Amino acid sequence: MATTTTSTRPAVLRGTTAALPTGPILFASDGSDSTEPALRATRQLAQRFQREVQVVGVVDAMPPFFVPPEALVQPLESVSLLVGSMRQRVTTQLRQDLGERSGWHAEVRRGVPSQTIAAVSREHDASLIVTGLSPHPVVDRVFGNEVPVELTRLIDRPLLAVAPNWEVMPRTLVITVDMSGASERVAGLACSLFPEATTVYLVHVMPKLTEIEGEVPDWESMYERELAAAYERIRAAITTNAKVETVTLHGSVAKEITDFAEYAKADLIVTGVHTHGVFYRLFFGNVATKLLRAATTSVLLVPEGEPVESPLTEPLTTTLPRDDWSTRLRDFTLRNKGRRVTLEIDEPTLGAIIQAYDYPFLGVSYDARDRRVQLLLGEGVADGRQFTHTIGKPTSIDILSAPRGRDTTLRIAYEGGQALLNFLVEEHQPLWTTGD
């Protein structure tokens, strides 16, 4: 780890820096012991800035991986059990840590955790999101539980991912520096959140020579000038009585930063999200994601603009292979049986016609011999509503689904038109809130 370090005397206070915006702090919790450090950090920050706290627990919309197809159907009873269990855990956690009169508002919702947390933060105009930082990033990566990592692609407000060792407010900060022009705002927020810090390291990781030479003429002298200017801008922007040191490293950004944080016994790593500086874009990539996966200490992420488009927010379209239509439609039925749908027939000569509205979906099948798709809608009981629609000689079948979420549309094309089975939008209202 090649390192260049310079020190400055404690900075003179220069008025105000970026304080925590108005709005509640959003604490994401499932009520488990692993979220206790994050609760502790939330309580400390709420007391310091006199903020209300909104607690949200999320029952994952998707079941665990590696289960048989029939297990993909989650009966209403099982969802109620999951909600009840999380409600009990969250309620018990808050009561044990805060007492009966905490004043914190809590709710449980169902959905993809990262998407739901980001949505709730916007609904309540949260000033800060607080989550736990898992001590098992590799396991979480395999099982798709990297909530803080996924949030980096969705959030438009600061995120504090709290490591298990959080006890008191951080005293040693490692703040990443780039040449995007936003690092001073990132550093300013960190210093205003944690004024008791005694040491602040401004750390920049330079890329390897082979990654940059040939791309930019006379890059080294220009780079050094830009970096020196960035350090000075940050020193001028922050308000802190801490000792401020600048550290320049060489190598892989996430590894060098996390290694240095461990060496310096840092309590917190601070970095910007969605940085757009020229050097950053060309050579560094998404540092926030890599830091979260490598860090063993808490991480504060500060967005530098609107959240970028991400596969996490883009719908997915799957075209089913013709030789597998029967099997894939059977799986589709197992995933979605009982959900409310509308059936729309769209033909150029007739226009779009709603054939059925707000029916429970019972199933869809394909008969390869007759080359027919059959849709069955209704209550599934003898005296209930029933609706059957048959489509002959389909030419293609597509499924539109939300990212890591549920199917939204089944499209069956045929010569002269198409049939669209649209699942009704489900209200993402809380399944339980404090006081229910």
Phi, psi and omega in degrees: 000100178285134188221138170237127186230137171228153181241157172229160174289163178308135183293146175278137180298133184235054179080217186255149171245187182295114177271171178295126181301162175294159182118155183289161170271132180261119180252116179269119185214144171255009178081004182276165179299331183294342180266001181301314178300322179293323176297319180298315179296319179298315180298317181296316181289323179296320178292320182295315186257007178053052181252146169289161181235130174252122180256132178230132171247142184237123171274117186301133180290339182253138177286169179300158177288171173064043177238155178294156184306322183296339180280354180287343177274118179259106179299156180302324182298319182292323177297317180298321179295317179297317179297314180298320180294315180292321178303315181295318181295314181296315180299315180296318180300312182294320181295317182292323185271330189241347184088183185287334188244055182287330184079000179280140178262133183234150177209159176237132178233167176245135179162186172289121189309309184297316181294320181292317179298316179298319180295316180296323179297324178285321179302317184264002183050052183296144178276336184202141174252133179238126177227171173276154174251116187293140173279001182234064185297327181292316178298316179298325181294320179294318186264007174072029183253026183276069184300310179301321179298314180294327180295332180299335181271353189239336190280155173232024178210165186299148179231126176250112177262113191264124179282160183300339185270010181290124175235308180236171179301143185295141179252334180241118184249137170249114183249121180286144183236132170229185182255032182279343184093356182255353185298327180294325178290320178298312180294321180298318179295317181299316182289329178285330177288324187232070183291346179281000180303136179258336179221130177237120176258122171266111191242130175234140178248117179278143178289163177292150183303319184294341180277344187236329182295140185093337178275319183228119179297145178050042188294324189295312181294321178296318181298314182296321178296315180296319181293316178299319179295322179296316178301316182293320179299319181291317178303320181287335187272331188272150175247110182200149172262006181285159169288128183252125177235141175257136184229125177248123181245168178227132177138209180283129191301301185299317182294314182295319180295311182292323176296317180293320179300320178292318179298319183275359183055045182290149176265341185205137170255134181239131180211155176276159178240140179065043177290143186236019177296152185299315180294320180299313182299318186286325194236343190254325181074201184275091183292323184303314180298315182294323179295316181298325181281338184255338189286144172250359176244168183296154184227130173254122180250128182241110179297144181250013180173194179293149177298139182280160174298141186215151173303339178290339182247359182262134177295155182245135177247127179241121175269121185282134177294136186302321183286359181235016183302315184300312182292316183292324177289328175294318177297320178300319178298315181299324181288330195237003183302132178097347179285152182278138185222164164238150178241121182243131175253126185236111178227139183305324183282336183251337188084196180267126182233129176278115181272328180210141182228132176058049174257146170292140178275125180258327179167165175218140182216160178233128176260106184293328182292315180269353181055054181226141171256133179242127176254133181236122179236152176143181182284340179080014176237163188300320184259012181268175178292139178226142178213126178238134177228130182247136180240118181268143176052058177295146179259332177200154178227128181232149175239126174257130182224154174285150181299128182052017183238211188265161175295142180246329183210141169247122181248126177240110180267146177213167182298118179098002179167195179206154174246133181241116175262108185253125175282135181295143180295128180271134178292128180265049177281156178302137176280339175203140174226163178305132180101344178291000000 
